């Protein structure tokens, strides 16, 4: 594949994410991971060209999807596999914020995406590029929501899809993936065990792996959350971003978006404080942050009602930790009962039916406020990464029914 003449996308090449490696590759022929060190690859753009047309004033007339930022996405909007992803509501949570003493608390509700979660962004980009590369079958491990999104976008693109999920994945994720035509394999164990299954079978069956950070484009879809905040804050950014972190691709993606925005002269060097929140029953990033470590250790016995946070070892942990350290941020753990209580409060006070992961973000905000680490007037954005309708089993527990 080569870049189309006149395409609004300014994708130029892929670059290894590991400090000191520096490998660069042709995006048309590159493998999923860096061939030199097996680290994630990042898409790079001709930002000098992108900044000629990517301006706030130009956005109102564009597609009402994440593809409105096509200059810094891997293909043009016209070639994208899209179901209407992105442009999710940024809701001012006034009543909930009052309870915490925050005048400017916002919830970015990713549950409004197709298939009910932020995973739609990454899979739209990944499947768009898979189709452009001539792929027949995509495959991935998932804790739940990524499987449904992958299956939906594969169906839209006319591709086959293989999804490996833990056997105890919420039923909604299993049902939707099968409804979209995916070959769903239920695996006894965690997402790490599902990852092993996919890795062992990719070469044997000729699948194209779209596991988190094992291909370069899911992060490109996720980074549009950062571009949307820039647009929603009228060319600025919030003071604090609180992000539920399993694989952490959304946090890494937003950090990448901010670097691109600065390189294009659209923001200055200031950055939001990035707060990663994990479940106490699976908190490798929190543990690593508290040690000041560059990478995390595999978390043994991972268990949490927030299935999207049940990731015992993230491939991009070093990128997450880099962003936390560089922004003056931190990592916070939430107990399951705490995050379920926060979900109940958000529903009753704001009418937002959040995933458990979104509740974890609110727990992190409360803890940081109690430590005096957020100012009363700071703008704080908490990401609710999915709809509560995808987690009815967890909500039954939250409501005691």
One Martini backbone bead per residue (centre of mass of N, CA, C, O) as a GRO file, in nm:
protein
  401
    1UNK     BB    1   0.098   0.034   0.019
    2UNK     BB    2   0.012   0.373  -0.062
    3UNK     BB    3  -0.012   0.688  -0.061
    4UNK     BB    4  -0.245   0.892  -0.164
    5UNK     BB    5  -0.299   1.120  -0.382
    6UNK     BB    6  -0.427   1.384  -0.189
    7UNK     BB    7  -0.435   1.289   0.086
    8UNK     BB    8  -0.503   1.411   0.403
    9UNK     BB    9  -0.311   1.226   0.495
   10UNK     BB   10   0.035   1.236   0.665
   11UNK     BB   11   0.149   0.970   0.654
   12UNK     BB   12   0.497   0.838   0.659
   13UNK     BB   13   0.569   0.648   0.921
   14UNK     BB   14   0.743   0.425   1.133
   15UNK     BB   15   0.819   0.402   1.495
   16UNK     BB   16   0.994   0.326   1.752
   17UNK     BB   17   0.922   0.348   2.109
   18UNK     BB   18   1.203   0.279   2.197
   19UNK     BB   19   1.451   0.388   2.361
   20UNK     BB   20   1.737   0.373   2.135
   21UNK     BB   21   1.644   0.253   1.865
   22UNK     BB   22   1.506   0.419   1.598
   23UNK     BB   23   1.328   0.273   1.417
   24UNK     BB   24   1.230   0.274   1.068
   25UNK     BB   25   0.921   0.238   0.870
   26UNK     BB   26   0.717   0.115   0.638
   27UNK     BB   27   0.373   0.115   0.654
   28UNK     BB   28   0.315  -0.090   0.409
   29UNK     BB   29   0.535  -0.337   0.534
   30UNK     BB   30   0.517  -0.353   0.824
   31UNK     BB   31   0.515  -0.489   1.109
   32UNK     BB   32   0.371  -0.491   1.413
   33UNK     BB   33   0.665  -0.493   1.517
   34UNK     BB   34   0.970  -0.439   1.597
   35UNK     BB   35   1.232  -0.621   1.453
   36UNK     BB   36   1.461  -0.544   1.666
   37UNK     BB   37   1.273  -0.531   1.973
   38UNK     BB   38   0.948  -0.576   1.996
   39UNK     BB   39   0.818  -0.304   1.988
   40UNK     BB   40   0.621  -0.060   1.952
   41UNK     BB   41   0.458   0.116   1.697
   42UNK     BB   42   0.460   0.449   1.552
   43UNK     BB   43   0.292   0.692   1.405
   44UNK     BB   44   0.394   0.919   1.147
   45UNK     BB   45   0.400   1.270   1.047
   46UNK     BB   46   0.345   1.553   0.842
   47UNK     BB   47   0.307   1.832   1.030
   48UNK     BB   48   0.358   2.061   0.833
   49UNK     BB   49   0.121   1.979   0.651
   50UNK     BB   50  -0.112   1.954   0.859
   51UNK     BB   51  -0.110   2.266   0.963
   52UNK     BB   52  -0.245   2.393   0.706
   53UNK     BB   53  -0.551   2.253   0.788
   54UNK     BB   54  -0.533   2.215   1.104
   55UNK     BB   55  -0.810   2.383   1.243
   56UNK     BB   56  -1.056   2.501   1.427
   57UNK     BB   57  -1.208   2.657   1.193
   58UNK     BB   58  -1.229   2.383   1.007
   59UNK     BB   59  -1.419   2.171   1.174
   60UNK     BB   60  -1.736   2.227   1.157
   61UNK     BB   61  -1.752   2.105   0.839
   62UNK     BB   62  -1.702   1.824   0.934
   63UNK     BB   63  -1.700   1.531   1.034
   64UNK     BB   64  -1.891   1.371   1.308
   65UNK     BB   65  -1.599   1.243   1.371
   66UNK     BB   66  -1.276   1.141   1.421
   67UNK     BB   67  -1.214   1.203   1.101
   68UNK     BB   68  -1.169   1.522   1.126
   69UNK     BB   69  -0.844   1.436   1.182
   70UNK     BB   70  -0.705   1.321   0.907
   71UNK     BB   71  -0.412   1.430   0.900
   72UNK     BB   72  -0.364   1.240   1.191
   73UNK     BB   73  -0.442   0.989   1.020
   74UNK     BB   74  -0.390   0.689   0.832
   75UNK     BB   75  -0.652   0.794   0.682
   76UNK     BB   76  -0.900   0.891   0.509
   77UNK     BB   77  -1.228   0.941   0.557
   78UNK     BB   78  -1.318   0.809   0.279
   79UNK     BB   79  -1.150   0.523   0.371
   80UNK     BB   80  -1.305   0.460   0.617
   81UNK     BB   81  -1.408   0.262   0.887
   82UNK     BB   82  -1.742   0.358   0.980
   83UNK     BB   83  -1.991   0.420   1.273
   84UNK     BB   84  -1.957   0.707   1.434
   85UNK     BB   85  -1.704   0.777   1.586
   86UNK     BB   86  -1.695   0.991   1.826
   87UNK     BB   87  -1.795   1.282   1.958
   88UNK     BB   88  -1.830   1.283   2.256
   89UNK     BB   89  -1.947   1.368   2.548
   90UNK     BB   90  -1.902   1.667   2.752
   91UNK     BB   91  -1.981   1.657   3.091
   92UNK     BB   92  -2.109   1.861   3.338
   93UNK     BB   93  -2.058   1.758   3.679
   94UNK     BB   94  -2.199   1.943   3.906
   95UNK     BB   95  -2.319   1.770   4.139
   96UNK     BB   96  -2.075   1.587   4.181
   97UNK     BB   97  -1.868   1.811   4.216
   98UNK     BB   98  -1.988   1.934   4.473
   99UNK     BB   99  -1.918   1.686   4.653
  100UNK     BB  100  -1.592   1.748   4.588
  101UNK     BB  101  -1.530   2.063   4.531
  102UNK     BB  102  -1.597   2.094   4.208
  103UNK     BB  103  -1.661   2.313   3.935
  104UNK     BB  104  -1.475   2.136   3.694
  105UNK     BB  105  -1.638   1.864   3.624
  106UNK     BB  106  -1.581   1.602   3.383
  107UNK     BB  107  -1.745   1.379   3.143
  108UNK     BB  108  -1.624   1.146   2.917
  109UNK     BB  109  -1.860   0.967   2.712
  110UNK     BB  110  -1.777   0.660   2.561
  111UNK     BB  111  -2.061   0.510   2.557
  112UNK     BB  112  -2.153   0.666   2.276
  113UNK     BB  113  -2.032   0.465   2.114
  114UNK     BB  114  -1.993   0.226   1.923
  115UNK     BB  115  -2.052  -0.053   2.121
  116UNK     BB  116  -2.015   0.123   2.407
  117UNK     BB  117  -1.704   0.227   2.347
  118UNK     BB  118  -1.370   0.334   2.302
  119UNK     BB  119  -1.287   0.096   2.105
  120UNK     BB  120  -1.394   0.212   1.837
  121UNK     BB  121  -1.161   0.392   1.762
  122UNK     BB  122  -0.928   0.185   1.727
  123UNK     BB  123  -1.082  -0.013   1.529
  124UNK     BB  124  -1.131   0.178   1.299
  125UNK     BB  125  -0.830   0.220   1.232
  126UNK     BB  126  -0.732  -0.077   1.213
  127UNK     BB  127  -0.938  -0.174   0.995
  128UNK     BB  128  -0.872   0.029   0.780
  129UNK     BB  129  -0.574  -0.074   0.745
  130UNK     BB  130  -0.627  -0.370   0.696
  131UNK     BB  131  -0.783  -0.332   0.435
  132UNK     BB  132  -0.557  -0.171   0.283
  133UNK     BB  133  -0.352  -0.432   0.324
  134UNK     BB  134  -0.533  -0.702   0.254
  135UNK     BB  135  -0.690  -0.824   0.476
  136UNK     BB  136  -0.900  -1.098   0.597
  137UNK     BB  137  -0.801  -1.148   0.913
  138UNK     BB  138  -0.874  -1.073   1.237
  139UNK     BB  139  -0.701  -1.065   1.567
  140UNK     BB  140  -0.790  -1.090   1.930
  141UNK     BB  141  -0.763  -0.997   2.248
  142UNK     BB  142  -1.004  -0.971   2.532
  143UNK     BB  143  -1.205  -0.828   2.799
  144UNK     BB  144  -1.448  -0.732   2.563
  145UNK     BB  145  -1.496  -0.451   2.398
  146UNK     BB  146  -1.295  -0.505   2.162
  147UNK     BB  147  -1.448  -0.740   2.036
  148UNK     BB  148  -1.706  -0.593   1.947
  149UNK     BB  149  -1.563  -0.380   1.775
  150UNK     BB  150  -1.409  -0.563   1.583
  151UNK     BB  151  -1.659  -0.712   1.472
  152UNK     BB  152  -1.807  -0.464   1.357
  153UNK     BB  153  -1.580  -0.355   1.166
  154UNK     BB  154  -1.541  -0.615   1.009
  155UNK     BB  155  -1.825  -0.624   0.896
  156UNK     BB  156  -1.809  -0.350   0.744
  157UNK     BB  157  -1.537  -0.455   0.578
  158UNK     BB  158  -1.545  -0.777   0.515
  159UNK     BB  159  -1.420  -0.929   0.762
  160UNK     BB  160  -1.268  -1.141   0.954
  161UNK     BB  161  -1.309  -1.263   1.309
  162UNK     BB  162  -1.101  -1.315   1.601
  163UNK     BB  163  -1.194  -1.396   1.946
  164UNK     BB  164  -1.036  -1.372   2.269
  165UNK     BB  165  -1.185  -1.474   2.582
  166UNK     BB  166  -1.272  -1.481   2.879
  167UNK     BB  167  -1.509  -1.686   3.022
  168UNK     BB  168  -1.598  -1.424   3.228
  169UNK     BB  169  -1.718  -1.246   3.036
  170UNK     BB  170  -1.940  -1.040   2.968
  171UNK     BB  171  -2.219  -1.123   2.791
  172UNK     BB  172  -2.242  -0.881   2.595
  173UNK     BB  173  -1.968  -0.931   2.451
  174UNK     BB  174  -2.028  -1.210   2.337
  175UNK     BB  175  -2.290  -1.156   2.184
  176UNK     BB  176  -2.199  -0.924   1.994
  177UNK     BB  177  -1.968  -1.072   1.853
  178UNK     BB  178  -2.148  -1.297   1.733
  179UNK     BB  179  -2.350  -1.112   1.585
  180UNK     BB  180  -2.104  -0.998   1.392
  181UNK     BB  181  -1.942  -1.291   1.321
  182UNK     BB  182  -1.753  -1.394   1.523
  183UNK     BB  183  -1.486  -1.593   1.640
  184UNK     BB  184  -1.537  -1.723   1.958
  185UNK     BB  185  -1.294  -1.763   2.220
  186UNK     BB  186  -1.304  -1.932   2.523
  187UNK     BB  187  -1.086  -1.865   2.802
  188UNK     BB  188  -0.909  -1.991   3.054
  189UNK     BB  189  -0.861  -1.683   3.214
  190UNK     BB  190  -0.684  -1.421   3.094
  191UNK     BB  191  -0.580  -1.196   2.866
  192UNK     BB  192  -0.298  -1.326   2.856
  193UNK     BB  193  -0.406  -1.604   2.756
  194UNK     BB  194  -0.536  -1.495   2.500
  195UNK     BB  195  -0.274  -1.383   2.379
  196UNK     BB  196  -0.135  -1.657   2.346
  197UNK     BB  197  -0.337  -1.780   2.153
  198UNK     BB  198  -0.305  -1.578   1.925
  199UNK     BB  199   0.005  -1.593   1.885
  200UNK     BB  200   0.003  -1.909   1.818
  201UNK     BB  201  -0.215  -1.864   1.551
  202UNK     BB  202  -0.141  -1.654   1.339
  203UNK     BB  203   0.058  -1.807   1.147
  204UNK     BB  204  -0.112  -2.066   1.099
  205UNK     BB  205  -0.382  -1.882   0.980
  206UNK     BB  206  -0.324  -1.577   0.877
  207UNK     BB  207  -0.352  -1.364   1.079
  208UNK     BB  208  -0.426  -1.030   1.193
  209UNK     BB  209  -0.291  -0.859   1.448
  210UNK     BB  210  -0.488  -0.639   1.699
  211UNK     BB  211  -0.340  -0.595   1.940
  212UNK     BB  212  -0.235  -0.414   2.186
  213UNK     BB  213   0.039  -0.258   2.037
  214UNK     BB  214   0.077  -0.481   1.785
  215UNK     BB  215  -0.027  -0.227   1.643
  216UNK     BB  216  -0.030   0.119   1.519
  217UNK     BB  217  -0.368   0.213   1.513
  218UNK     BB  218  -0.529   0.219   1.774
  219UNK     BB  219  -0.387   0.469   1.893
  220UNK     BB  220  -0.496   0.667   1.677
  221UNK     BB  221  -0.788   0.655   1.764
  222UNK     BB  222  -0.746   0.727   2.069
  223UNK     BB  223  -0.611   1.014   2.033
  224UNK     BB  224  -0.881   1.170   1.966
  225UNK     BB  225  -0.946   1.247   2.257
  226UNK     BB  226  -0.737   1.479   2.260
  227UNK     BB  227  -0.851   1.644   2.023
  228UNK     BB  228  -1.128   1.690   2.149
  229UNK     BB  229  -1.036   1.850   2.394
  230UNK     BB  230  -0.911   2.079   2.234
  231UNK     BB  231  -1.181   2.160   2.105
  232UNK     BB  232  -1.361   2.182   2.371
  233UNK     BB  233  -1.123   2.394   2.490
  234UNK     BB  234  -1.057   2.604   2.265
  235UNK     BB  235  -0.731   2.529   2.237
  236UNK     BB  236  -0.709   2.367   2.493
  237UNK     BB  237  -0.669   2.224   2.826
  238UNK     BB  238  -0.688   2.050   3.085
  239UNK     BB  239  -0.551   2.001   3.400
  240UNK     BB  240  -0.703   1.712   3.427
  241UNK     BB  241  -0.657   1.353   3.368
  242UNK     BB  242  -0.873   1.066   3.402
  243UNK     BB  243  -0.762   0.718   3.350
  244UNK     BB  244  -0.851   0.414   3.274
  245UNK     BB  245  -0.603   0.139   3.330
  246UNK     BB  246  -0.489  -0.118   3.142
  247UNK     BB  247  -0.326  -0.082   2.866
  248UNK     BB  248  -0.321   0.253   2.808
  249UNK     BB  249  -0.376   0.371   2.514
  250UNK     BB  250  -0.532   0.632   2.565
  251UNK     BB  251  -0.310   0.779   2.720
  252UNK     BB  252  -0.090   0.755   2.508
  253UNK     BB  253  -0.250   0.891   2.280
  254UNK     BB  254  -0.291   1.169   2.411
  255UNK     BB  255   0.009   1.231   2.446
  256UNK     BB  256   0.060   1.226   2.142
  257UNK     BB  257  -0.137   1.449   2.062
  258UNK     BB  258   0.003   1.679   2.220
  259UNK     BB  259   0.268   1.667   2.063
  260UNK     BB  260   0.143   1.731   1.788
  261UNK     BB  261   0.013   2.001   1.858
  262UNK     BB  262   0.279   2.141   1.929
  263UNK     BB  263   0.427   2.091   1.654
  264UNK     BB  264   0.182   2.270   1.511
  265UNK     BB  265   0.115   2.524   1.710
  266UNK     BB  266  -0.170   2.465   1.892
  267UNK     BB  267   0.018   2.443   2.142
  268UNK     BB  268   0.189   2.430   2.415
  269UNK     BB  269   0.386   2.277   2.676
  270UNK     BB  270   0.147   2.229   2.829
  271UNK     BB  271   0.004   1.987   3.064
  272UNK     BB  272  -0.173   1.759   3.182
  273UNK     BB  273  -0.252   1.575   3.441
  274UNK     BB  274  -0.186   1.232   3.459
  275UNK     BB  275  -0.431   0.983   3.558
  276UNK     BB  276  -0.402   0.659   3.673
  277UNK     BB  277  -0.651   0.401   3.696
  278UNK     BB  278  -0.697   0.119   3.912
  279UNK     BB  279  -0.747  -0.180   4.033
  280UNK     BB  280  -0.662  -0.330   4.326
  281UNK     BB  281  -0.669  -0.630   4.180
  282UNK     BB  282  -0.507  -0.457   3.928
  283UNK     BB  283  -0.188  -0.271   3.989
  284UNK     BB  284   0.092  -0.234   3.819
  285UNK     BB  285   0.120   0.076   3.776
  286UNK     BB  286   0.100   0.164   4.067
  287UNK     BB  287   0.338   0.001   4.172
  288UNK     BB  288   0.550   0.129   3.984
  289UNK     BB  289   0.509   0.425   4.063
  290UNK     BB  290   0.578   0.391   4.369
  291UNK     BB  291   0.884   0.298   4.274
  292UNK     BB  292   0.984   0.450   4.008
  293UNK     BB  293   0.938   0.286   3.759
  294UNK     BB  294   0.955   0.201   3.408
  295UNK     BB  295   0.816  -0.072   3.480
  296UNK     BB  296   0.619  -0.354   3.509
  297UNK     BB  297   0.471  -0.615   3.679
  298UNK     BB  298   0.328  -0.901   3.696
  299UNK     BB  299  -0.001  -0.968   3.797
  300UNK     BB  300  -0.111  -1.163   4.040
  301UNK     BB  301  -0.438  -1.249   4.063
  302UNK     BB  302  -0.637  -1.107   3.887
  303UNK     BB  303  -0.916  -0.897   4.027
  304UNK     BB  304  -1.228  -0.762   3.884
  305UNK     BB  305  -1.523  -0.604   3.788
  306UNK     BB  306  -1.330  -0.443   3.595
  307UNK     BB  307  -1.245  -0.592   3.310
  308UNK     BB  308  -1.067  -0.361   3.166
  309UNK     BB  309  -0.850  -0.378   3.429
  310UNK     BB  310  -0.764  -0.691   3.366
  311UNK     BB  311  -0.426  -0.617   3.333
  312UNK     BB  312  -0.122  -0.753   3.430
  313UNK     BB  313   0.034  -0.659   3.143
  314UNK     BB  314   0.154  -0.396   2.970
  315UNK     BB  315   0.318  -0.328   2.682
  316UNK     BB  316   0.294   0.010   2.743
  317UNK     BB  317   0.397   0.086   3.036
  318UNK     BB  318   0.635   0.287   2.973
  319UNK     BB  319   0.446   0.504   2.844
  320UNK     BB  320   0.264   0.560   3.080
  321UNK     BB  321   0.485   0.636   3.288
  322UNK     BB  322   0.606   0.868   3.132
  323UNK     BB  323   0.349   1.048   3.144
  324UNK     BB  324   0.327   1.069   3.448
  325UNK     BB  325   0.603   1.195   3.508
  326UNK     BB  326   0.597   1.439   3.299
  327UNK     BB  327   0.306   1.560   3.429
  328UNK     BB  328   0.275   1.513   3.743
  329UNK     BB  329   0.142   1.257   3.806
  330UNK     BB  330  -0.054   0.948   3.869
  331UNK     BB  331  -0.137   0.651   4.061
  332UNK     BB  332  -0.456   0.480   4.122
  333UNK     BB  333  -0.654   0.292   4.348
  334UNK     BB  334  -0.958   0.084   4.331
  335UNK     BB  335  -1.209  -0.046   4.481
  336UNK     BB  336  -1.484  -0.209   4.397
  337UNK     BB  337  -1.685  -0.072   4.596
  338UNK     BB  338  -1.604   0.216   4.523
  339UNK     BB  339  -1.673   0.213   4.215
  340UNK     BB  340  -1.971   0.134   4.247
  341UNK     BB  341  -2.054   0.380   4.415
  342UNK     BB  342  -1.975   0.589   4.199
  343UNK     BB  343  -2.177   0.491   3.988
  344UNK     BB  344  -2.428   0.550   4.152
  345UNK     BB  345  -2.379   0.855   4.187
  346UNK     BB  346  -2.371   0.931   3.884
  347UNK     BB  347  -2.655   0.834   3.814
  348UNK     BB  348  -2.818   1.007   4.034
  349UNK     BB  349  -2.672   1.303   3.967
  350UNK     BB  350  -2.629   1.274   3.616
  351UNK     BB  351  -2.737   1.032   3.424
  352UNK     BB  352  -2.487   0.825   3.426
  353UNK     BB  353  -2.414   0.505   3.275
  354UNK     BB  354  -2.152   0.342   3.399
  355UNK     BB  355  -1.872   0.196   3.406
  356UNK     BB  356  -1.654   0.077   3.633
  357UNK     BB  357  -1.415   0.240   3.521
  358UNK     BB  358  -1.547   0.518   3.566
  359UNK     BB  359  -1.568   0.487   3.875
  360UNK     BB  360  -1.264   0.478   3.925
  361UNK     BB  361  -1.208   0.773   3.844
  362UNK     BB  362  -1.374   0.900   4.079
  363UNK     BB  363  -1.204   0.786   4.305
  364UNK     BB  364  -0.945   0.930   4.229
  365UNK     BB  365  -1.050   1.215   4.267
  366UNK     BB  366  -1.123   1.198   4.564
  367UNK     BB  367  -0.836   1.128   4.668
  368UNK     BB  368  -0.694   1.383   4.556
  369UNK     BB  369  -0.866   1.591   4.699
  370UNK     BB  370  -0.806   1.490   4.992
  371UNK     BB  371  -0.486   1.565   4.935
  372UNK     BB  372  -0.476   1.851   4.783
  373UNK     BB  373  -0.418   1.802   4.440
  374UNK     BB  374  -0.679   1.981   4.377
  375UNK     BB  375  -0.827   2.246   4.262
  376UNK     BB  376  -1.133   2.395   4.271
  377UNK     BB  377  -1.079   2.524   3.955
  378UNK     BB  378  -1.007   2.282   3.821
  379UNK     BB  379  -0.990   2.102   3.531
  380UNK     BB  380  -1.173   1.786   3.514
  381UNK     BB  381  -1.125   1.474   3.338
  382UNK     BB  382  -1.336   1.194   3.311
  383UNK     BB  383  -1.329   0.867   3.195
  384UNK     BB  384  -1.589   0.694   3.037
  385UNK     BB  385  -1.535   0.393   2.858
  386UNK     BB  386  -1.843   0.291   2.918
  387UNK     BB  387  -2.131   0.127   2.927
  388UNK     BB  388  -2.345  -0.009   3.162
  389UNK     BB  389  -2.488  -0.212   2.959
  390UNK     BB  390  -2.215  -0.400   2.953
  391UNK     BB  391  -2.257  -0.433   3.304
  392UNK     BB  392  -2.499  -0.585   3.454
  393UNK     BB  393  -2.362  -0.759   3.666
  394UNK     BB  394  -2.227  -0.525   3.819
  395UNK     BB  395  -2.493  -0.366   3.873
  396UNK     BB  396  -2.630  -0.579   4.043
  397UNK     BB  397  -2.421  -0.553   4.265
  398UNK     BB  398  -2.447  -0.246   4.319
  399UNK     BB  399  -2.776  -0.289   4.385
  400UNK     BB  400  -2.832  -0.571   4.529
  401UNK     BB  401  -2.962  -0.789   4.281
   0.00000   0.00000   0.00000
